[in-house]
Amino acid sequence: MKEEFLHYLWLHKKFSSDLLTTSDGLGIEIIRTGTHNLNSGPDFFNAQLTIGGQFWAGTLEVHCKSSDWYAHHHETDTA
C-alpha cells in the first residue's frame, strides 16, 4: 500500500471512524483531518483529534508501518 493512498483515505475520512482506538484501547475522535501538505514536512497541518477524551491539535504524520516513524527520523523532529 502506498502512503499517498492513506493520505487520501485520511483526508476524505473514507473509513468508519466510529470504532477508532489506540493500541491500548483509548477512543479516538477526529474533529478535523487537517490541511494536506504536498511539500516536505508533516503530512497534515492543523489536525484536531481527541484521544481518550484529551484534545490534541497540530501536525500529523501518516505512515504504512509504525517503523517508518524511525525510518523517517521523526523522533528527532522539533516543534
mmCIF file of the N, C-alpha and C atoms, coordinates in Angstrom:
data_MODEL
# 
_entry.id   MODEL 
# 
loop_
_atom_site.group_PDB 
_atom_site.id 
_atom_site.type_symbol 
_atom_site.label_atom_id 
_atom_site.label_alt_id 
_atom_site.label_comp_id 
_atom_site.label_asym_id 
_atom_site.label_entity_id 
_atom_site.label_seq_id 
_atom_site.pdbx_PDB_ins_code 
_atom_site.Cartn_x 
_atom_site.Cartn_y 
_atom_site.Cartn_z 
_atom_site.occupancy 
_atom_site.B_iso_or_equiv 
_atom_site.pdbx_formal_charge 
_atom_site.auth_seq_id 
_atom_site.auth_comp_id 
_atom_site.auth_asym_id 
_atom_site.auth_atom_id 
_atom_site.pdbx_PDB_model_num 
ATOM 1   N N  . MET A 1 1  ? 0.851   -1.174 0.000  1.00 0.00 ? 1  MET A N  1 
ATOM 2   C CA . MET A 1 1  ? 0.000   0.000  0.000  1.00 0.00 ? 1  MET A CA 1 
ATOM 3   C C  . MET A 1 1  ? 0.899   1.240  0.000  1.00 0.00 ? 1  MET A C  1 
ATOM 4   N N  . LYS A 1 2  ? 0.507   2.221  -0.737 1.00 0.00 ? 2  LYS A N  1 
ATOM 5   C CA . LYS A 1 2  ? 1.281   3.465  -0.812 1.00 0.00 ? 2  LYS A CA 1 
ATOM 6   C C  . LYS A 1 2  ? 0.768   4.475  0.213  1.00 0.00 ? 2  LYS A C  1 
ATOM 7   N N  . GLU A 1 3  ? 1.699   5.253  0.746  1.00 0.00 ? 3  GLU A N  1 
ATOM 8   C CA . GLU A 1 3  ? 1.355   6.254  1.743  1.00 0.00 ? 3  GLU A CA 1 
ATOM 9   C C  . GLU A 1 3  ? 0.376   7.282  1.190  1.00 0.00 ? 3  GLU A C  1 
ATOM 10  N N  . GLU A 1 4  ? 0.489   7.618  -0.088 1.00 0.00 ? 4  GLU A N  1 
ATOM 11  C CA . GLU A 1 4  ? -0.414  8.602  -0.696 1.00 0.00 ? 4  GLU A CA 1 
ATOM 12  C C  . GLU A 1 4  ? -1.865  8.137  -0.624 1.00 0.00 ? 4  GLU A C  1 
ATOM 13  N N  . PHE A 1 5  ? -2.078  6.825  -0.741 1.00 0.00 ? 5  PHE A N  1 
ATOM 14  C CA . PHE A 1 5  ? -3.422  6.282  -0.626 1.00 0.00 ? 5  PHE A CA 1 
ATOM 15  C C  . PHE A 1 5  ? -3.954  6.485  0.795  1.00 0.00 ? 5  PHE A C  1 
ATOM 16  N N  . LEU A 1 6  ? -3.112  6.267  1.786  1.00 0.00 ? 6  LEU A N  1 
ATOM 17  C CA . LEU A 1 6  ? -3.522  6.508  3.174  1.00 0.00 ? 6  LEU A CA 1 
ATOM 18  C C  . LEU A 1 6  ? -3.830  7.986  3.403  1.00 0.00 ? 6  LEU A C  1 
ATOM 19  N N  . HIS A 1 7  ? -3.065  8.873  2.773  1.00 0.00 ? 7  HIS A N  1 
ATOM 20  C CA . HIS A 1 7  ? -3.342  10.309 2.869  1.00 0.00 ? 7  HIS A CA 1 
ATOM 21  C C  . HIS A 1 7  ? -4.740  10.610 2.334  1.00 0.00 ? 7  HIS A C  1 
ATOM 22  N N  . TYR A 1 8  ? -5.077  10.019 1.183  1.00 0.00 ? 8  TYR A N  1 
ATOM 23  C CA . TYR A 1 8  ? -6.396  10.214 0.584  1.00 0.00 ? 8  TYR A CA 1 
ATOM 24  C C  . TYR A 1 8  ? -7.494  9.715  1.540  1.00 0.00 ? 8  TYR A C  1 
ATOM 25  N N  . LEU A 1 9  ? -7.310  8.510  2.065  1.00 0.00 ? 9  LEU A N  1 
ATOM 26  C CA . LEU A 1 9  ? -8.299  7.951  2.985  1.00 0.00 ? 9  LEU A CA 1 
ATOM 27  C C  . LEU A 1 9  ? -8.487  8.845  4.201  1.00 0.00 ? 9  LEU A C  1 
ATOM 28  N N  . TRP A 1 10 ? -7.371  9.329  4.765  1.00 0.00 ? 10 TRP A N  1 
ATOM 29  C CA . TRP A 1 10 ? -7.439  10.187 5.945  1.00 0.00 ? 10 TRP A CA 1 
ATOM 30  C C  . TRP A 1 10 ? -8.137  11.507 5.613  1.00 0.00 ? 10 TRP A C  1 
ATOM 31  N N  . LEU A 1 11 ? -7.684  12.176 4.567  1.00 0.00 ? 11 LEU A N  1 
ATOM 32  C CA . LEU A 1 11 ? -8.207  13.497 4.206  1.00 0.00 ? 11 LEU A CA 1 
ATOM 33  C C  . LEU A 1 11 ? -9.711  13.470 3.988  1.00 0.00 ? 11 LEU A C  1 
ATOM 34  N N  . HIS A 1 12 ? -10.197 12.423 3.341  1.00 0.00 ? 12 HIS A N  1 
ATOM 35  C CA . HIS A 1 12 ? -11.617 12.338 2.990  1.00 0.00 ? 12 HIS A CA 1 
ATOM 36  C C  . HIS A 1 12 ? -12.411 11.437 3.933  1.00 0.00 ? 12 HIS A C  1 
ATOM 37  N N  . LYS A 1 13 ? -11.771 10.993 5.014  1.00 0.00 ? 13 LYS A N  1 
ATOM 38  C CA . LYS A 1 13 ? -12.421 10.125 6.018  1.00 0.00 ? 13 LYS A CA 1 
ATOM 39  C C  . LYS A 1 13 ? -13.141 8.953  5.349  1.00 0.00 ? 13 LYS A C  1 
ATOM 40  N N  . LYS A 1 14 ? -12.427 8.261  4.475  1.00 0.00 ? 14 LYS A N  1 
ATOM 41  C CA . LYS A 1 14 ? -13.001 7.135  3.739  1.00 0.00 ? 14 LYS A CA 1 
ATOM 42  C C  . LYS A 1 14 ? -12.846 5.842  4.540  1.00 0.00 ? 14 LYS A C  1 
ATOM 43  N N  . PHE A 1 15 ? -13.258 5.889  5.804  1.00 0.00 ? 15 PHE A N  1 
ATOM 44  C CA . PHE A 1 15 ? -13.201 4.729  6.689  1.00 0.00 ? 15 PHE A CA 1 
ATOM 45  C C  . PHE A 1 15 ? -14.201 4.980  7.811  1.00 0.00 ? 15 PHE A C  1 
ATOM 46  N N  . SER A 1 16 ? -14.583 3.932  8.485  1.00 0.00 ? 16 SER A N  1 
ATOM 47  C CA . SER A 1 16 ? -15.502 4.076  9.608  1.00 0.00 ? 16 SER A CA 1 
ATOM 48  C C  . SER A 1 16 ? -14.717 4.576  10.813 1.00 0.00 ? 16 SER A C  1 
ATOM 49  N N  . SER A 1 17 ? -15.040 5.758  11.284 1.00 0.00 ? 17 SER A N  1 
ATOM 50  C CA . SER A 1 17 ? -14.308 6.322  12.416 1.00 0.00 ? 17 SER A CA 1 
ATOM 51  C C  . SER A 1 17 ? -15.008 6.059  13.744 1.00 0.00 ? 17 SER A C  1 
ATOM 52  N N  . ASP A 1 18 ? -16.123 5.347  13.723 1.00 0.00 ? 18 ASP A N  1 
ATOM 53  C CA . ASP A 1 18 ? -16.900 5.099  14.942 1.00 0.00 ? 18 ASP A CA 1 
ATOM 54  C C  . ASP A 1 18 ? -16.132 4.304  15.996 1.00 0.00 ? 18 ASP A C  1 
ATOM 55  N N  . LEU A 1 19 ? -15.295 3.382  15.555 1.00 0.00 ? 19 LEU A N  1 
ATOM 56  C CA . LEU A 1 19 ? -14.640 2.474  16.492 1.00 0.00 ? 19 LEU A CA 1 
ATOM 57  C C  . LEU A 1 19 ? -13.125 2.654  16.532 1.00 0.00 ? 19 LEU A C  1 
ATOM 58  N N  . LEU A 1 20 ? -12.636 3.852  16.187 1.00 0.00 ? 20 LEU A N  1 
ATOM 59  C CA . LEU A 1 20 ? -11.192 4.077  16.215 1.00 0.00 ? 20 LEU A CA 1 
ATOM 60  C C  . LEU A 1 20 ? -10.682 4.055  17.656 1.00 0.00 ? 20 LEU A C  1 
ATOM 61  N N  . THR A 1 21 ? -9.610  3.305  17.878 1.00 0.00 ? 21 THR A N  1 
ATOM 62  C CA . THR A 1 21 ? -8.977  3.254  19.189 1.00 0.00 ? 21 THR A CA 1 
ATOM 63  C C  . THR A 1 21 ? -7.468  3.187  19.029 1.00 0.00 ? 21 THR A C  1 
ATOM 64  N N  . THR A 1 22 ? -6.772  3.567  20.085 1.00 0.00 ? 22 THR A N  1 
ATOM 65  C CA . THR A 1 22 ? -5.325  3.397  20.118 1.00 0.00 ? 22 THR A CA 1 
ATOM 66  C C  . THR A 1 22 ? -5.014  1.932  20.393 1.00 0.00 ? 22 THR A C  1 
ATOM 67  N N  . SER A 1 23 ? -3.751  1.572  20.328 1.00 0.00 ? 23 SER A N  1 
ATOM 68  C CA . SER A 1 23 ? -3.361  0.187  20.590 1.00 0.00 ? 23 SER A CA 1 
ATOM 69  C C  . SER A 1 23 ? -3.661  -0.236 22.035 1.00 0.00 ? 23 SER A C  1 
ATOM 70  N N  . ASP A 1 24 ? -3.801  0.729  22.937 1.00 0.00 ? 24 ASP A N  1 
ATOM 71  C CA . ASP A 1 24 ? -4.159  0.380  24.315 1.00 0.00 ? 24 ASP A CA 1 
ATOM 72  C C  . ASP A 1 24 ? -5.627  0.676  24.645 1.00 0.00 ? 24 ASP A C  1 
ATOM 73  N N  . GLY A 1 25 ? -6.456  0.851  23.612 1.00 0.00 ? 25 GLY A N  1 
ATOM 74  C CA . GLY A 1 25 ? -7.897  0.900  23.795 1.00 0.00 ? 25 GLY A CA 1 
ATOM 75  C C  . GLY A 1 25 ? -8.528  2.263  24.035 1.00 0.00 ? 25 GLY A C  1 
ATOM 76  N N  . LEU A 1 26 ? -7.767  3.347  23.973 1.00 0.00 ? 26 LEU A N  1 
ATOM 77  C CA . LEU A 1 26 ? -8.356  4.675  24.145 1.00 0.00 ? 26 LEU A CA 1 
ATOM 78  C C  . LEU A 1 26 ? -9.117  5.082  22.882 1.00 0.00 ? 26 LEU A C  1 
ATOM 79  N N  . GLY A 1 27 ? -10.282 5.665  23.064 1.00 0.00 ? 27 GLY A N  1 
ATOM 80  C CA . GLY A 1 27 ? -11.090 6.099  21.930 1.00 0.00 ? 27 GLY A CA 1 
ATOM 81  C C  . GLY A 1 27 ? -10.477 7.290  21.214 1.00 0.00 ? 27 GLY A C  1 
ATOM 82  N N  . ILE A 1 28 ? -10.621 7.317  19.901 1.00 0.00 ? 28 ILE A N  1 
ATOM 83  C CA . ILE A 1 28 ? -10.116 8.415  19.070 1.00 0.00 ? 28 ILE A CA 1 
ATOM 84  C C  . ILE A 1 28 ? -11.281 9.031  18.322 1.00 0.00 ? 28 ILE A C  1 
ATOM 85  N N  . GLU A 1 29 ? -11.403 10.351 18.394 1.00 0.00 ? 29 GLU A N  1 
ATOM 86  C CA . GLU A 1 29 ? -12.400 11.085 17.623 1.00 0.00 ? 29 GLU A CA 1 
ATOM 87  C C  . GLU A 1 29 ? -11.661 12.078 16.734 1.00 0.00 ? 29 GLU A C  1 
ATOM 88  N N  . ILE A 1 30 ? -11.963 12.059 15.447 1.00 0.00 ? 30 ILE A N  1 
ATOM 89  C CA . ILE A 1 30 ? -11.360 13.004 14.505 1.00 0.00 ? 30 ILE A CA 1 
ATOM 90  C C  . ILE A 1 30 ? -12.267 14.221 14.429 1.00 0.00 ? 30 ILE A C  1 
ATOM 91  N N  . ILE A 1 31 ? -11.749 15.350 14.856 1.00 0.00 ? 31 ILE A N  1 
ATOM 92  C CA . ILE A 1 31 ? -12.507 16.601 14.787 1.00 0.00 ? 31 ILE A CA 1 
ATOM 93  C C  . ILE A 1 31 ? -12.234 17.272 13.446 1.00 0.00 ? 31 ILE A C  1 
ATOM 94  N N  . ARG A 1 32 ? -10.969 17.312 13.068 1.00 0.00 ? 32 ARG A N  1 
ATOM 95  C CA . ARG A 1 32 ? -10.554 17.925 11.794 1.00 0.00 ? 32 ARG A CA 1 
ATOM 96  C C  . ARG A 1 32 ? -9.357  17.147 11.270 1.00 0.00 ? 32 ARG A C  1 
ATOM 97  N N  . THR A 1 33 ? -9.422  16.707 10.019 1.00 0.00 ? 33 THR A N  1 
ATOM 98  C CA . THR A 1 33 ? -8.314  15.923 9.451  1.00 0.00 ? 33 THR A CA 1 
ATOM 99  C C  . THR A 1 33 ? -7.083  16.770 9.187  1.00 0.00 ? 33 THR A C  1 
ATOM 100 N N  . GLY A 1 34 ? -7.253  18.071 9.047  1.00 0.00 ? 34 GLY A N  1 
ATOM 101 C CA . GLY A 1 34 ? -6.137  18.966 8.791  1.00 0.00 ? 34 GLY A CA 1 
ATOM 102 C C  . GLY A 1 34 ? -6.008  19.290 7.312  1.00 0.00 ? 34 GLY A C  1 
ATOM 103 N N  . THR A 1 35 ? -5.033  20.113 7.008  1.00 0.00 ? 35 THR A N  1 
ATOM 104 C CA . THR A 1 35 ? -4.751  20.529 5.642  1.00 0.00 ? 35 THR A CA 1 
ATOM 105 C C  . THR A 1 35 ? -3.623  19.681 5.093  1.00 0.00 ? 35 THR A C  1 
ATOM 106 N N  . HIS A 1 36 ? -3.871  19.025 3.976  1.00 0.00 ? 36 HIS A N  1 
ATOM 107 C CA . HIS A 1 36 ? -2.874  18.134 3.364  1.00 0.00 ? 36 HIS A CA 1 
ATOM 108 C C  . HIS A 1 36 ? -1.686  18.948 2.875  1.00 0.00 ? 36 HIS A C  1 
ATOM 109 N N  . ASN A 1 37 ? -0.495  18.577 3.305  1.00 0.00 ? 37 ASN A N  1 
ATOM 110 C CA . ASN A 1 37 ? 0.734   19.238 2.897  1.00 0.00 ? 37 ASN A CA 1 
ATOM 111 C C  . ASN A 1 37 ? 1.349   18.451 1.748  1.00 0.00 ? 37 ASN A C  1 
ATOM 112 N N  . LEU A 1 38 ? 1.447   19.047 0.593  1.00 0.00 ? 38 LEU A N  1 
ATOM 113 C CA . LEU A 1 38 ? 2.012   18.369 -0.576 1.00 0.00 ? 38 LEU A CA 1 
ATOM 114 C C  . LEU A 1 38 ? 3.511   18.630 -0.727 1.00 0.00 ? 38 LEU A C  1 
ATOM 115 N N  . ASN A 1 39 ? 4.083   19.393 0.187  1.00 0.00 ? 39 ASN A N  1 
ATOM 116 C CA . ASN A 1 39 ? 5.518   19.688 0.164  1.00 0.00 ? 39 ASN A CA 1 
ATOM 117 C C  . ASN A 1 39 ? 6.224   18.873 1.250  1.00 0.00 ? 39 ASN A C  1 
ATOM 118 N N  . SER A 1 40 ? 7.504   19.129 1.454  1.00 0.00 ? 40 SER A N  1 
ATOM 119 C CA . SER A 1 40 ? 8.218   18.426 2.515  1.00 0.00 ? 40 SER A CA 1 
ATOM 120 C C  . SER A 1 40 ? 7.698   18.904 3.865  1.00 0.00 ? 40 SER A C  1 
ATOM 121 N N  . GLY A 1 41 ? 7.885   18.092 4.869  1.00 0.00 ? 41 GLY A N  1 
ATOM 122 C CA . GLY A 1 41 ? 7.390   18.405 6.205  1.00 0.00 ? 41 GLY A CA 1 
ATOM 123 C C  . GLY A 1 41 ? 6.284   17.442 6.589  1.00 0.00 ? 41 GLY A C  1 
ATOM 124 N N  . PRO A 1 42 ? 5.502   17.792 7.602  1.00 0.00 ? 42 PRO A N  1 
ATOM 125 C CA . PRO A 1 42 ? 4.438   16.887 8.064  1.00 0.00 ? 42 PRO A CA 1 
ATOM 126 C C  . PRO A 1 42 ? 3.394   16.665 6.980  1.00 0.00 ? 42 PRO A C  1 
ATOM 127 N N  . ASP A 1 43 ? 2.694   15.533 7.073  1.00 0.00 ? 43 ASP A N  1 
ATOM 128 C CA . ASP A 1 43 ? 1.691   15.182 6.073  1.00 0.00 ? 43 ASP A CA 1 
ATOM 129 C C  . ASP A 1 43 ? 0.464   16.088 6.125  1.00 0.00 ? 43 ASP A C  1 
ATOM 130 N N  . PHE A 1 44 ? 0.066   16.494 7.342  1.00 0.00 ? 44 PHE A N  1 
ATOM 131 C CA . PHE A 1 44 ? -1.115  17.341 7.517  1.00 0.00 ? 44 PHE A CA 1 
ATOM 132 C C  . PHE A 1 44 ? -0.822  18.408 8.565  1.00 0.00 ? 44 PHE A C  1 
ATOM 133 N N  . PHE A 1 45 ? -1.308  19.616 8.309  1.00 0.00 ? 45 PHE A N  1 
ATOM 134 C CA . PHE A 1 45 ? -1.212  20.717 9.255  1.00 0.00 ? 45 PHE A CA 1 
ATOM 135 C C  . PHE A 1 45 ? -2.555  20.907 9.940  1.00 0.00 ? 45 PHE A C  1 
ATOM 136 N N  . ASN A 1 46 ? -2.529  21.345 11.179 1.00 0.00 ? 46 ASN A N  1 
ATOM 137 C CA . ASN A 1 46 ? -3.728  21.765 11.920 1.00 0.00 ? 46 ASN A CA 1 
ATOM 138 C C  . ASN A 1 46 ? -4.793  20.682 12.050 1.00 0.00 ? 46 ASN A C  1 
ATOM 139 N N  . ALA A 1 47 ? -4.364  19.450 12.235 1.00 0.00 ? 47 ALA A N  1 
ATOM 140 C CA . ALA A 1 47 ? -5.320  18.376 12.522 1.00 0.00 ? 47 ALA A CA 1 
ATOM 141 C C  . ALA A 1 47 ? -5.807  18.530 13.964 1.00 0.00 ? 47 ALA A C  1 
ATOM 142 N N  . GLN A 1 48 ? -7.013  18.048 14.237 1.00 0.00 ? 48 GLN A N  1 
ATOM 143 C CA . GLN A 1 48 ? -7.573  18.094 15.582 1.00 0.00 ? 48 GLN A CA 1 
ATOM 144 C C  . GLN A 1 48 ? -8.217  16.759 15.906 1.00 0.00 ? 48 GLN A C  1 
ATOM 145 N N  . LEU A 1 49 ? -7.845  16.185 17.051 1.00 0.00 ? 49 LEU A N  1 
ATOM 146 C CA . LEU A 1 49 ? -8.354  14.890 17.495 1.00 0.00 ? 49 LEU A CA 1 
ATOM 147 C C  . LEU A 1 49 ? -8.605  14.938 18.990 1.00 0.00 ? 49 LEU A C  1 
ATOM 148 N N  . THR A 1 50 ? -9.409  14.008 19.460 1.00 0.00 ? 50 THR A N  1 
ATOM 149 C CA . THR A 1 50 ? -9.401  13.703 20.884 1.00 0.00 ? 50 THR A CA 1 
ATOM 150 C C  . THR A 1 50 ? -8.966  12.245 20.999 1.00 0.00 ? 50 THR A C  1 
ATOM 151 N N  . ILE A 1 51 ? -8.131  11.986 21.972 1.00 0.00 ? 51 ILE A N  1 
ATOM 152 C CA . ILE A 1 51 ? -7.667  10.632 22.257 1.00 0.00 ? 51 ILE A CA 1 
ATOM 153 C C  . ILE A 1 51 ? -7.907  10.396 23.742 1.00 0.00 ? 51 ILE A C  1 
ATOM 154 N N  . GLY A 1 52 ? -8.801  9.455  24.046 1.00 0.00 ? 52 GLY A N  1 
ATOM 155 C CA . GLY A 1 52 ? -9.159  9.211  25.439 1.00 0.00 ? 52 GLY A CA 1 
ATOM 156 C C  . GLY A 1 52 ? -9.723  10.441 26.122 1.00 0.00 ? 52 GLY A C  1 
ATOM 157 N N  . GLY A 1 53 ? -10.436 11.291 25.357 1.00 0.00 ? 53 GLY A N  1 
ATOM 158 C CA . GLY A 1 53 ? -11.034 12.495 25.900 1.00 0.00 ? 53 GLY A CA 1 
ATOM 159 C C  . GLY A 1 53 ? -10.102 13.694 25.948 1.00 0.00 ? 53 GLY A C  1 
ATOM 160 N N  . GLN A 1 54 ? -8.814  13.516 25.668 1.00 0.00 ? 54 GLN A N  1 
ATOM 161 C CA . GLN A 1 54 ? -7.828  14.603 25.664 1.00 0.00 ? 54 GLN A CA 1 
ATOM 162 C C  . GLN A 1 54 ? -7.764  15.226 24.272 1.00 0.00 ? 54 GLN A C  1 
ATOM 163 N N  . PHE A 1 55 ? -7.924  16.536 24.183 1.00 0.00 ? 55 PHE A N  1 
ATOM 164 C CA . PHE A 1 55 ? -7.868  17.246 22.910 1.00 0.00 ? 55 PHE A CA 1 
ATOM 165 C C  . PHE A 1 55 ? -6.423  17.409 22.463 1.00 0.00 ? 55 PHE A C  1 
ATOM 166 N N  . TRP A 1 56 ? -6.163  17.129 21.176 1.00 0.00 ? 56 TRP A N  1 
ATOM 167 C CA . TRP A 1 56 ? -4.846  17.310 20.564 1.00 0.00 ? 56 TRP A CA 1 
ATOM 168 C C  . TRP A 1 56 ? -5.013  18.079 19.267 1.00 0.00 ? 56 TRP A C  1 
ATOM 169 N N  . ALA A 1 57 ? -4.081  18.984 18.981 1.00 0.00 ? 57 ALA A N  1 
ATOM 170 C CA . ALA A 1 57 ? -4.111  19.749 17.736 1.00 0.00 ? 57 ALA A CA 1 
ATOM 171 C C  . ALA A 1 57 ? -2.686  19.964 17.267 1.00 0.00 ? 57 ALA A C  1 
ATOM 172 N N  . GLY A 1 58 ? -2.491  19.904 15.955 1.00 0.00 ? 58 GLY A N  1 
ATOM 173 C CA . GLY A 1 58 ? -1.165  20.170 15.407 1.00 0.00 ? 58 GLY A CA 1 
ATOM 174 C C  . GLY A 1 58 ? -0.915  19.397 14.138 1.00 0.00 ? 58 GLY A C  1 
ATOM 175 N N  . THR A 1 59 ? 0.369   19.176 13.854 1.00 0.00 ? 59 THR A N  1 
ATOM 176 C CA . THR A 1 59 ? 0.751   18.467 12.638 1.00 0.00 ? 59 THR A CA 1 
ATOM 177 C C  . THR A 1 59 ? 0.569   16.973 12.827 1.00 0.00 ? 59 THR A C  1 
ATOM 178 N N  . LEU A 1 60 ? 0.368   16.277 11.714 1.00 0.00 ? 60 LEU A N  1 
ATOM 179 C CA . LEU A 1 60 ? 0.061   14.858 11.762 1.00 0.00 ? 60 LEU A CA 1 
ATOM 180 C C  . LEU A 1 60 ? 0.847   14.134 10.679 1.00 0.00 ? 60 LEU A C  1 
ATOM 181 N N  . GLU A 1 61 ? 1.371   12.980 11.024 1.00 0.00 ? 61 GLU A N  1 
ATOM 182 C CA . GLU A 1 61 ? 2.085   12.117 10.086 1.00 0.00 ? 61 GLU A CA 1 
ATOM 183 C C  . GLU A 1 61 ? 1.279   10.849 9.864  1.00 0.00 ? 61 GLU A C  1 
ATOM 184 N N  . VAL A 1 62 ? 1.271   10.358 8.638  1.00 0.00 ? 62 VAL A N  1 
ATOM 185 C CA . VAL A 1 62 ? 0.610   9.105  8.289  1.00 0.00 ? 62 VAL A CA 1 
ATOM 186 C C  . VAL A 1 62 ? 1.654   8.191  7.664  1.00 0.00 ? 62 VAL A C  1 
ATOM 187 N N  . HIS A 1 63 ? 1.758   6.970  8.180  1.00 0.00 ? 63 HIS A N  1 
ATOM 188 C CA . HIS A 1 63 ? 2.718   6.010  7.648  1.00 0.00 ? 63 HIS A CA 1 
ATOM 189 C C  . HIS A 1 63 ? 2.069   4.645  7.483  1.00 0.00 ? 63 HIS A C  1 
ATOM 190 N N  . CYS A 1 64 ? 2.610   3.857  6.570  1.00 0.00 ? 64 CYS A N  1 
ATOM 191 C CA . CYS A 1 64 ? 2.116   2.498  6.340  1.00 0.00 ? 64 CYS A CA 1 
ATOM 192 C C  . CYS A 1 64 ? 2.543   1.558  7.463  1.00 0.00 ? 64 CYS A C  1 
ATOM 193 N N  . LYS A 1 65 ? 3.729   1.777  7.991  1.00 0.00 ? 65 LYS A N  1 
ATOM 194 C CA . LYS A 1 65 ? 4.261   0.932  9.063  1.00 0.00 ? 65 LYS A CA 1 
ATOM 195 C C  . LYS A 1 65 ? 4.722   1.832  10.202 1.00 0.00 ? 65 LYS A C  1 
ATOM 196 N N  . SER A 1 66 ? 4.508   1.389  11.426 1.00 0.00 ? 66 SER A N  1 
ATOM 197 C CA . SER A 1 66 ? 4.942   2.196  12.565 1.00 0.00 ? 66 SER A CA 1 
ATOM 198 C C  . SER A 1 66 ? 6.450   2.401  12.563 1.00 0.00 ? 66 SER A C  1 
ATOM 199 N N  . SER A 1 67 ? 7.194   1.461  12.001 1.00 0.00 ? 67 SER A N  1 
ATOM 200 C CA . SER A 1 67 ? 8.653   1.596  11.952 1.00 0.00 ? 67 SER A CA 1 
ATOM 201 C C  . SER A 1 67 ? 9.093   2.745  11.043 1.00 0.00 ? 67 SER A C  1 
ATOM 202 N N  . ASP A 1 68 ? 8.198   3.221  10.151 1.00 0.00 ? 68 ASP A N  1 
ATOM 203 C CA . ASP A 1 68 ? 8.534   4.351  9.287  1.00 0.00 ? 68 ASP A CA 1 
ATOM 204 C C  . ASP A 1 68 ? 8.763   5.629  10.089 1.00 0.00 ? 68 ASP A C  1 
ATOM 205 N N  . TRP A 1 69 ? 8.189   5.709  11.288 1.00 0.00 ? 69 TRP A N  1 
ATOM 206 C CA . TRP A 1 69 ? 8.421   6.871  12.147 1.00 0.00 ? 69 TRP A CA 1 
ATOM 207 C C  . TRP A 1 69 ? 9.925   7.048  12.360 1.00 0.00 ? 69 TRP A C  1 
ATOM 208 N N  . TYR A 1 70 ? 10.600  5.943  12.668 1.00 0.00 ? 70 TYR A N  1 
ATOM 209 C CA . TYR A 1 70 ? 12.049  5.991  12.890 1.00 0.00 ? 70 TYR A CA 1 
ATOM 210 C C  . TYR A 1 70 ? 12.819  6.036  11.568 1.00 0.00 ? 70 TYR A C  1 
ATOM 211 N N  . ALA A 1 71 ? 12.321  5.352  10.549 1.00 0.00 ? 71 ALA A N  1 
ATOM 212 C CA . ALA A 1 71 ? 12.991  5.366  9.244  1.00 0.00 ? 71 ALA A CA 1 
ATOM 213 C C  . ALA A 1 71 ? 13.045  6.782  8.676  1.00 0.00 ? 71 ALA A C  1 
ATOM 214 N N  . HIS A 1 72 ? 12.016  7.589  8.976  1.00 0.00 ? 72 HIS A N  1 
ATOM 215 C CA . HIS A 1 72 ? 11.966  8.976  8.509  1.00 0.00 ? 72 HIS A CA 1 
ATOM 216 C C  . HIS A 1 72 ? 12.542  9.943  9.545  1.00 0.00 ? 72 HIS A C  1 
ATOM 217 N N  . HIS A 1 73 ? 13.047  9.423  10.640 1.00 0.00 ? 73 HIS A N  1 
ATOM 218 C CA . HIS A 1 73 ? 13.706  10.198 11.707 1.00 0.00 ? 73 HIS A CA 1 
ATOM 219 C C  . HIS A 1 73 ? 12.795  11.234 12.375 1.00 0.00 ? 73 HIS A C  1 
ATOM 220 N N  . HIS A 1 74 ? 11.500  10.913 12.495 1.00 0.00 ? 74 HIS A N  1 
ATOM 221 C CA . HIS A 1 74 ? 10.579  11.833 13.143 1.00 0.00 ? 74 HIS A CA 1 
ATOM 222 C C  . HIS A 1 74 ? 10.865  11.970 14.631 1.00 0.00 ? 74 HIS A C  1 
ATOM 223 N N  . GLU A 1 75 ? 11.517  10.998 15.226 1.00 0.00 ? 75 GLU A N  1 
ATOM 224 C CA . GLU A 1 75 ? 11.836  11.083 16.651 1.00 0.00 ? 75 GLU A CA 1 
ATOM 225 C C  . GLU A 1 75 ? 12.769  12.255 16.949 1.00 0.00 ? 75 GLU A C  1 
ATOM 226 N N  . THR A 1 76 ? 13.409  12.812 15.906 1.00 0.00 ? 76 THR A N  1 
ATOM 227 C CA . THR A 1 76 ? 14.283  13.966 16.092 1.00 0.00 ? 76 THR A CA 1 
ATOM 228 C C  . THR A 1 76 ? 13.621  15.275 15.678 1.00 0.00 ? 76 THR A C  1 
ATOM 229 N N  . ASP A 1 77 ? 12.363  15.210 15.200 1.00 0.00 ? 77 ASP A N  1 
ATOM 230 C CA . ASP A 1 77 ? 11.642  16.427 14.810 1.00 0.00 ? 77 ASP A CA 1 
ATOM 231 C C  . ASP A 1 77 ? 11.420  17.313 16.044 1.00 0.00 ? 77 ASP A C  1 
ATOM 232 N N  . THR A 1 78 ? 11.415  18.608 15.810 1.00 0.00 ? 78 THR A N  1 
ATOM 233 C CA . THR A 1 78 ? 11.107  19.547 16.877 1.00 0.00 ? 78 THR A CA 1 
ATOM 234 C C  . THR A 1 78 ? 9.887   20.368 16.492 1.00 0.00 ? 78 THR A C  1 
ATOM 235 N N  . ALA A 1 79 ? 9.241   20.896 17.473 1.00 0.00 ? 79 ALA A N  1 
ATOM 236 C CA . ALA A 1 79 ? 8.025   21.675 17.219 1.00 0.00 ? 79 ALA A CA 1 
ATOM 237 C C  . ALA A 1 79 ? 8.319   22.993 16.563 1.00 0.00 ? 79 ALA A C  1 
# 
